[in-house]
Amino acid sequence: MDRIRFAQLSFWFMHAHGICAAAERHPNVDLACIWDDDPARGRAAAEKFGVEYIGDLDEVLSRDDIDAVGICSPTQQHGEHALAAIEKGKHCLVEKPFTRTVAQADEVIAAAEAHKVQVMPVYNLRFTPANEKMKEFVDTGALGPIYQVRRRHGHREYGKNNNDAQTIMNDPAWAWKDADAEGRRSLYHAGSHAMLWMAWMFGMPECVVSLGGARVEGLPVEDNNACVFRYPDGMIVTLHTSETETAAPLATEIYGFDGALVQVRGDGPSTFAEFGAPGALMHYKESTKKWQPIEDISQKFQPEGYNPNDRFFDALLKGEDMPVTMYDGRRSVQLLAAAELADRERRTVDLAEVG
């Protein structure tokens, strides 16, 4: 493929702006048009990016000159919109979380395989220097057998509205309608990043317990959650997610018998606070009993060359497989579904129960 003609479907989720900006700056991508089921929102986005707004989704997907689409509609519509695009032969860049249910993920995968199109979920934790270095340590066994992992993902979004539930839900940037259907939970919204990170870093666990709560009075869903996963070898991974968090320098801690890693910068929303002199990633060696910064790791979340939207376009242009696959997306949805079930029924849930 020499060039990509790209259409953006929905600006319900704010990352649509970043996707369109990536399409505009890429030398081999043309942003052709924008669709949104909210005409005012769609027209405003079309005016911002200087392209055509089309109010009929079928019209957009039926165009022969559209090669790929970005999907930033409400979470429960991801599956529906991806299926509609796939059936017209369009490649799909799907904002996180991939789908609202495991069944929807399975439908998307089956359709993409049948129509031979590429589908990439947008999970940006796969594309940061610090996380790539952590993955290298884990894969090479440099830390020895790992026994404990903690990871946080905090957005601090609700603080922008003074942690007031009614102000949050009336914010036009979010347009809350059905909080549960839309996956508004901190577990599902912010947690989808952490779930994919965990499956990528360590594979799939065997079971999970989960607990969430609405610390902001009046929210219909939780804004803070903690999940604890157990792996077959006994390793424990704890994932914390929050929409109310104010400042937290540490994003990741990985502890093994031979060493440890602590991430103190370089993960966007989760480590925005300055933490003094340490580098982005600190390494502890049990043999020396000392912590040392790992050199040459960018302290930026995504320096040049790491943008996931660029990776999607580049893979299409080169005819390569997606760097994050729809199968990765399904695994993250399975983890989310298991954690939701564990929280709802207040029990340990085996991953096999949800797919």
DATA-V688370 format. One record per run of one state. SS is the DSSP state (hx for helix, st for strand, lp for the rest). FROM is the first residue (numbers start at 1). TO is the last residue. If there is no record, write none. Layout:
[[SS,FROM,TO] [SS,FROM,TO]]
This chain:
[[lp,1,3] [st,4,9] [lp,10,14] [hx,15,25] [lp,26,28] [st,29,35] [lp,36,38] [hx,39,49] [lp,50,51] [st,52,53] [lp,54,56] [hx,57,62] [lp,63,67] [st,68,71] [lp,72,74] [hx,75,87] [lp,88,90] [st,91,95] [lp,96,101] [hx,102,115] [lp,116,118] [st,119,122] [lp,123,123] [hx,124,126] [lp,127,128] [hx,129,140] [lp,141,145] [st,146,154] [lp,155,157] [hx,158,161] [lp,162,164] [hx,165,170] [lp,171,185] [hx,186,189] [lp,190,190] [hx,191,202] [lp,203,206] [st,207,213] [lp,214,223] [st,224,230] [lp,231,235] [st,236,242] [lp,243,251] [st,252,256] [lp,257,258] [st,259,263] [lp,264,267] [hx,268,270] [lp,271,280] [st,281,285] [lp,286,289] [st,290,293] [lp,294,307] [hx,308,318] [lp,319,325] [hx,326,345] [lp,346,348] [st,349,350] [hx,351,354] [lp,355,355]]
